[in-house]
Amino acid sequence: MNVIEINHLTKYYGKFKALDDVSLQLPAGRIIGLLGKNGAGKSTLMRSILGYLKFKGQISLLGEEIHSHRESIHKHVAFIPDVNSLEDRLTVKQTLEYVKSLNDSWKEDKARQLLAGSDLPLNQKVKNLSKGMKTKLYLLITLSLDVKILLLDEPTLGLDIIFRKEFFNTILGEFFDETKTIVISTHQVEEVEHILQDIIFIDKGKVVLHEDIAELKDRYKVLTVPTSRKEELIAYDPILISPTLGNVSAIVSKDVSLEGAIESRPTLSDLFLGMVGGSNA
């Protein structure tokens, strides 16, 4: 079953085309990475799915067509953006009570369990929390809602490496199962590559690729040889060639074999660079 279906989605900001005829079908029970450079259209796609933006085309969530944002969407979908929208004047405790009062899908037992395992200061105002603590609070709220779809838009941007690892481990341990769908938007995939099952490459508003990650990686291999043998690699028309210390590596078809070359499996970052190109600042 596809929980999100997108057909011919196009979005303009004035004359700028942020999304260009995007069509995607996202099934239940998958963790999906949305990888693109800055300005590629990732956030616009997320906000279109939620109905925050006007667009051309069709979007359906769990079989229901989306034309504009409405509160009923959040009975099924939770969203963690790069900049949270928590009310600074409330304390942590007041924030939890406020969200609980607004959501019929609130799971009190889950909220208490997550709160007990956190170090969130209940009586401290949100405005006095660090960015990491604000993100932790937002995550606790999100995981306490009984939803089917979780959208993450650069949720750990600016956080330290320990907290980023903890964040994604919590997502996996407390939210994901075969009935749920997670979409993670990022332009830095290294830290989440190990949890992703499917990947979408987006560039300049267009979907370049949407594929099962294992199947994608099985189509390619990395060959590494001394720099003096670079021309041998070029002869196999690699999608990416890059120098290393005294060596040169290339992503080639899995069927290519080169005597004396060291073979390895490509990373998503390597494949993205090969298919889309370098990142924007």
N, C-alpha and C positions, 0 to 999 in steps of 0.2 A: 504494500500500500504506500502510495506517495503522500506524505503529510504536507509537502509544499509543492505546488505546481505553478510554474511561471512560463507564460507564453508571450513572446514578442514584446517584452518589456523595454520601453524606451523612455528616458527621462532627460529633459532639457533644463538647464539653468540659463535662462535667456537664450542666447544662440549657442551656448556650449552644450554639447551632447555628452552627458555624464554616463548614461547607459544606452547601448546601441543594440536593439533587437535581441535581448537576452531571453533565452528559453532554457529552463532547468526543471528537472523532476527529482525531488529529494525524498527518499524513502524513510520509513521508520526504522529505528534500531541501528543508525549509523552515526559516526562522528566524522564530520565533513569539514575540511579545511578550505577556506576561501583566501587564496593567496594572490596578492597583487602589489604593485608599487604604490607609493603615495599618490593619491589622486586617480587611482585606476577605476574607482567606482564601487569599492567594497562597502563603505558606509552608506552610500546612496542606495545600494541594493538592500541592505539590512533595513533601512528606514522605509523603503518602499514596501517591503514585506509586511511591516507593521502598520502600514497605512498612514504614516506620518507625512508622506509626500504625494502630490498629484503626479500621475504618470499615464503613459499610453501603454496599452497591452492588458494582460490579464494575470492576476495572482489569486491563487486559492490556498487557504489554510485549512487542512483537515476537511476538504470538500466544500468549504464555504468561501465564496468569492469576496475578495477584499477591494473595496472602492475608496475607503477613507478610514482613518483611525477611529476606533470605538473601544470602550472599556472592556467589552466582552471578549476581545482578542486575548486579553491577559488571563482568561480562564484556561487558556491552552498554551500560551506562549510567554516565556520570561526573557527579559532582555537585559544584558549587562553591557553598557556602553563604556567608551574610554573615559568619559567625564561623567561622574555620577550626578544624579539629580536629587540627592537627599536634602532634606530641610535642615539647614545649618543651626537653626535656633532650637531644635529639639534635642533632647538627650537620646542616648542609645535606647534606653528603655521606652521612652515616649515614641520613638520612631517605630519600634517593633509593635507597640500597642496600636499605633495609628495604622500601620499597614495591615495588621490583623483585622481591624475594624472594617477595612475596605474590601477585603478579599474572602469570599466564601470558600476558596480553595486552600486557605491557610491550614497548615498541619502543625498544631500546637506541640505535639509530642516531638516531631522532628526539630522544631525551633528550639525547644528546651534542650534536646540532645546536642545540637550544634553549638548552642550558647555555652553549655557546660564545658565543651571542649575548646572554647575560644578564650582569649584573654581580653575581650571587649569590656571596657569600663562602662557599666550600665548607667551611671549617673553623670557621665561626661557628655557635654554638648558635641554634636557632630562637627561643628566648626573648629573644635579644638583637637580633633582626631588627625593623625597623620594620613597621608594618602593610602598607605597600606591598610590602616585600620578602617578607613572608609570603604575600601574595596572589600575587606573582610565582612563588614556589616552588610554591604550590598549583596555579597555572595550568600550570607546567612539568610537574608530575606528571600532571595531567589530560590534557594534550595528548600525553603519552608513552604513553598507554593506547589500544589499538586498540578503540574503542567506537563505537557507532552513534548514541547519544543523549547530548546534553550539557544538563544542567539547571543554570541559573545563578540563584541566589536573592540578589538585591541584592549581587552580587559585588564591586562597587567602592565600596560605601558607606563614606564617610569618607576616600576617597583623593583626591589632588589631580587637577586636570583633565587635566594632561599624562599622568599614569599611566592615568587612565580611558580616554583616547583610545588609548594604546598597548595597553592590555588588550584592547579590542574589535578593534583592527586585528590583533592576534596571533591572536585567536579565528578571525577570518575567513581570515587567511592560512595558518594552520597546521592548522585542523580542518575547516572547512566544505567540503562538496561535495554533489553531488546525491544521495548515499546517506546523508547524515547529517541529523540533526534537532537544532536548538538551541531550547530554551525559555528565555527570559530574563524573570525576574520582577522587576518594578520598580514604583515609584510616581513615578519621575522619568524620563520617556520621551524627553526632548529629545535626549539624547546618543546614543541608540541607534535613534532613529526612522529614520535613513537606511539602516540595515542590515536592518530588519525587513521581512518579506514578509506575514505574517499578524498579526492582533492579537486578543487576547481581553480584553474588559473584564469585570472581576469586582467585584461590590459586595455587601457583606453576605452573602457566601457563595454568591451566585447569579451565573451567567454572564449578563451583560447583552447581550453581543455577541461573535461570533466570525466574522471576515471577512477576506478578502484586503484589504490596506491600500489598494492602488490602486483597487480597486472601491469601497471605502468612501468614499474621498476624491472619487471621480468622482460620487458622489450629491449632493455639497454644494459650495457656494462661499461665500466671505466677501465681503460687500458693505460698503464703508465710505463714509459720507457725513458731512457736517457735523452737529454735534449738533442743530442746528435742524430737521433732517429725520428725527429719531429715530422719529417716529410713522409715517412711511412704511415704515420697516423693520419695525416692530412689526406692521403690517398683513399682512405675509407670514408670520407665525407662526414666527419663527426659533427654532432649538433653543438658541441662545445669543446674547445681546446684551451687548456690553461697551463701555465708554467708553474713548477714547484722548484724546490731546491735541487738544482742540477738535473731535474727531470721535467717531463712534460706529460700531462694527462689529457685524455680525450674521452668523451661519451660517444659510444658507437653502438650500432645494432648488436644485439646479443649473439648474432650468428658470426660476427667477426672474430677471427683468431689471429694472433700475431706472436710468433715465436719469441720467447724471452720477455714478453710483456707481463707485468704484474696486473692481475685482474681484480676488480672490486665492484661493489654494488653502488650505483649512484645515489646521492641524497636528493631530496626534493628541491633543495636550494640549487643544486647543480642542474637538475632538469628544468627548473624554472628559468635559470639564466640562459640555458641552451635554447629554450622555446620562446622566451619573451624578451630576454635581454637584461641589462643591468638595472639596478634600482635607482629611483630618484631620491634626492635628499629630502 
